[in-house]
Amino acid sequence: MSLARIEQNGSTLIIVNSNAARRGALSPELYATVLEACERAKDPSVRAIIFASEGGFFCSGGDLNTMRARSDLSLEERREKVQDLHDVVSAIRNAPVPVIAAVEGGAAGAGLSLAVACDMIVASKGAKFTASYVKAGVVPDGGLTSSLARMLPRQMVTEMCLLARSVTAERLAELGVVNLVTDDALGEAQALADAFAKGPRKAQGIIKGLVSSGYESSEQDQLEAEREAMIRAVVDTEAQIGIAAFLDKKTPKYP
């Protein structure tokens, strides 16, 4: 039985983490599936990616039995294993379309790293988010400390990472990390994906990149990046459609 797969719903690709027996633990199949979905998203017909799961839990992170076996590997081999996760995180961040995490139950360890790497998070009511690494005597990876530092105060990130205290979806929604708390995470994520599908695909991709770089670039560098993006966007077909529709008080219909 496959531990991950891609489903397609109209213009949306849905990554399904189907490792329910291990609460959605990481697997090579999941890595490959995420990479494949992000590659397929280069097709103009794809407008969004949803990262979801089966079994009621988004992802519990690394399989501890697998992690224990890594003690037999060389330093370089261990480095390669972690890099595999980091390649997946980079693929999500660099995907040409928005990636929405539909979190049922919760996300822990590297599962949390994957969730916060996505552009938006829709979570089920009561879902818990846990930086659980320290419980196993290990440290965060998958860009977790970087992501949390962008999103939350230092004191809260310290508490999450050093004490592995869970934070509810409701609390993270109050802090702006989770976009929506709902009874139907996948359904609401699909509604967001459908909204993206009605917008200008190329402009959305550029905006996604600008938002990402805005956390890392100086103000001057970001001003220059926005300038260069705008002078190209304003003459694009999408802008012609959008501006004309706005002036005519009509709803734009993008290709």
N, C-alpha and C positions, 0 to 999 in steps of 0.2 A: 504493500500500500504506500502510495506516495505521501510524503510528509508536507508537501506544499504544491500548489497549482495556481494557474492563472485562469480566471473566468472573465468573460467580456459581457458587459451590459451596455449596449449601444456604443457610445464613444468612451466609455470608462473601462479601464482594466482593473480587475480586482485580484489582488494577491491574497490567497487564502492559506494561512498557516494551519495545516491540518494535523499537527502533531498533538492531538488532544490527549493522548495517553500520558504525555509528559507536560501537560499544561502549556503547550505551545513552545517548548524549549527549542533553542536554536538547533539547526541542522544544516548540513551542506546543501540539502535540497532547497531549504528556505533561502539560503544565500543565492543559489543559482536562479531561483524563481524571481527574486527581487531584481537581480541584475538583468534577467531577461525582460521583465516588465519595463524597466527603465529604458532599455534598448528599444523595445517595441514602441515606446511612447514617442520616439522620433517620427513615427508615422503621423502625418498631419490629421488623420482621422481620429487620433486618440486625443482626448481633451483633459483627462484626469486619471490619476491612479488612486485606488483605495487599498489600504493595507489592513486586512482583517484577519479573523481567526475562527476556528471551530472549537467547540468544547467549552466555551464560556470563559476562556482566559486568553488575553491577547498574546503574551509571551512571557515565560518565566525566566528567560535568559539562558545562560550556558548550562548544559547538562553536566552536573557535578561529576558523574562517573567518567565522562569524557575529559573533563578538566583534570581529574586526578591522574589519568593516564598520561597527561602531558609532562609529568615529572620525568618520564623516561626519554623525552625528546631533547634534542640539543637546543641551545639558545636560539640559533637561527631558525630552527623548525618551530619553536614556540613563537618567535617573532612573526613568522609567516601565518600562523593560525590566527593571531590577533589582527594581522593586516587583512585577512579575509573579511573579518567583521568591518574593519575600517573602510574597505573598498565598497561594502554594501551601504554604509552610512554616506559615503561620498556620492554614490550613485543616486541615492534618494535626494540628497541636497542639490545635485546637479541635473536632476531629471528635467526635461524641457516643459513639463506640465506640473500643476500642483499635485502633491501627494498628501492624501488625507488618511490619518490613522483612525480606524474605527475600533476603539478599545472596549472590549467586553471584559468584565471581571477585574482586570488589572494588568499592570505591566511591571516587571521586576528585573533588576540587574540589567543585562544587555537588552532585554525587552523594553525597558524604559529608555535606553539609549536610542533604540530604533523608533520608538513612539515620538520622542521629542525631536528627532531628526526630520520628521515630516513637517510639512508646511502648516497643517492644521490638525487638531485633535478633536474628535467627537467621542465622548465616553459614556458608557452606561452608568446609571445612577448607582452610587456606592462603590464604583470601581476604585481600586487603590493603586497608587504609584509608589514603588519602593526601590530605592538605590541599595539593593540587598547585598552588594559585594562584600562588605566588611563582615557580614555574618559568616562567610566562608573563609575569612582571613585573606581575601584578595582585594584588589583595588579596581576602581571604575575604568572602563574602556569604552570604545564606541563613541568617543567624543562627549560622554555624559557630563563631565565637569564643565566643559566649554559651553554646552547647551544650557545647563542649569544656571551657570553664571550669567548668561545673557538674559535669562528669564526671571530670576529670583534674587532676593537679597542674600548676601554672603552668609548671614547667620542661619538662614533657613537651609541653604545648600549644605552648610557644614553639618547641621543637625541631620539632614537626610542621608548624607554620605558617611558620617562617622558613627551614627547610631542606627542607621537603617530603619528609621521610623517612616511608616507609610503615611502618605498624604492622600486624602480622598479627591475624587474628581471634582466634587463640589468646591472644595477649598482651592484647588488649582484653577477652577473656573473663576473664582473670585479674584485670583491673582493674575488672570489673563493668559494662563498657560493652556488651559483647555477651552476650546471655542464654544462647546455646547455639551450639556449633560442631558441625557435623554433615556427613554425606555427602549429605544431602537437605534443603537449606534450605527449599524450598517445602513439602515434606511435613511437616517439623517445625513450620513456621509454621502450617500448616493444623491440626495437632494442638493447638496453642495456641489457635487460633481456635475449635476445637470445644469446648475447655475453657471458654472465655469464654461460649459459647452456652448452657452449662448453668447459668450464674450469673444473678444479678439484674441485668438490663440497666440499670435506672435508677440503682441504687447504684453499679454499675461506672463509669458516666459521671460521677457526682458524685466518686467516688474519683479518677478520672483528673484531674479539674479541681483537686482538693485537692492531689494530688501535684505538679502543675505550679505552683500558686500557692505551694507550700511553699518553692520555691527563690527566690522573689522577695519574699514577704511577711515582715513582722516576726513574731516569735513570738506577740505579742499579737494581731495581725491574724489569724494562722492559727488561734489558739485560738478566736477569735470565729467565723471561717468554719466551723470544725469543729463548734462548738456549734450554729450555725444549721442546718447540714446535718443534724446528728444529730436535732434536735428535730422535723424534718420527716420524716426517714427512718424513725424508730421507729414512726410511725403509718401508714406506707405499706403497701400490700398485700404488697409484697416482704418487708418485715420480718415481717409476720404469718405468711407462708408459711415464712420461714427460721427464725424462733423456734420455731414449732410443730414443724417437722421436727427441729430440734436437740433439743428437749425430749422428743420421741417417739423419738429415736434413729433417724430415718429420713433418707433423702436428699431434700432439697427439690426440688420440681419447679416451677420458675418459668415464668410465661407467656411 
